[in-house]
Amino acid sequence: MKRKVAALTAISALALGLGGCASTAGEGGGSTADRNLSCTNTIVNEEAEQVLLWAWYPAFESVVDEFNNTHDDVQVCWNNAGVNIDEYTKLNTALKAGSGAPDVVMIEAAIVPSYTLQDAFLDLTEYGAGDVEKNYTEGAWSDVSNDNGVFAIPVDGGPMGMLYRSDIFEQYGVAVPTTWEEFAEAGRQLRANGYEGYITNFPTNGKAYIQSLFAQNGAEPYEYDATDPESIGINLDSPEVIEVLEYWEALVDEGLVSSNDRTTAEDNARMLDGTYATYIAAAWGPGYLQGLVEGGVPEGKWQAAPLPQWDASDPVDVNWGGSTFAVTKQAANPELAAKVAMEIFGTDEAWKIGIEEATLFPLWKPALEADYFTNYEHPFFGGQTIYKDVFVDAADGYKGFTNTPFQNFVYDKTNEELASMVQGKSSAEETAKSLESLLSDYATQQGFTVR
């Protein structure tokens, strides 16, 4: 069994694209004063022990300063080790070496299982995680915990909604859709009435985007239980998944939806110039959209609405993205590291910075439910209270999603297969079958039993 778990650890590193070698978590201990930490931020109390934290949040230095100014017993030493895969590469190198990892690290919620498989993170239950569970939504907590423990603390999330150009819908006399059937029909009506753009863009490189749309239709693409780490269920060749793929395939084929990669210069320009009538977005989407506009002044009249539903009488809320803080097993002082993970975004003051300066969407319920957040009149959306109108309810309704312990591999292969589909090289059903086969074969080759 020990040999098999070591093999699975290597698999997880390979799936993350981090070198394909087994990592050694290492154990914490010793004084933080012995480490000669180099910090991006200013340490307020140099006598206090320091917790090394890696994170790439925007405006994060202000959050760190808020924490350090209000804590005498511990100080955060912050470094930005890179965004996403850049940070994970450095983290995996440190795990393999048995030293050099931070005490606390920012991790996307979907990637947490990849590291728990490596036994890289502490179970935070013994450090008081159970006491703060009540402060988080059900779905957010589900994404960081399993039957073996709690392995990260939620920070921000991406409950989904629809951002739309109300001026375009008004100009062409088309009602804002509430269901996916209405959405397709709205695309046809816009085109028939003279609109030359697309009702939206379907990005084949959206990573968790398509996984969320699968889940909204009732699909459960993956089954994974950390108490049985050698076994995994993969169910992409299902009627629910195929229906979602066929829906978007048809809209692309009709020319009503484009299929450009996200975050390219061309796509960013199209987001603003009226090429897209809607943006199917996570709660961080408004901040992303606003960040594309110099001076923050919107081009066109943007509004927010709930995500279109398959069945309006039985709405399903889903999530796209989100991040957490985990404590590595190399933490010099696990108790203080856990305190930082649980408390750095555990105040209204910190969250006002996160919301106003970084446009993060809080999963900490005292902020999520606070008047200053729910009643925030977003200037980019003409003063609409978009959080209260759309995203808070979506966050409350989200119940969690099961990710694989090789989620980045899943994303890479999904991107490839979706690109093939929208280019007309494969049908929706063939895409689902190919994904099922690719991921099942990969899991089997790496030592998993596929159910």
Disulfide bonds with the S-S distance in Angstrom:
Cys39-Cys77 2.11
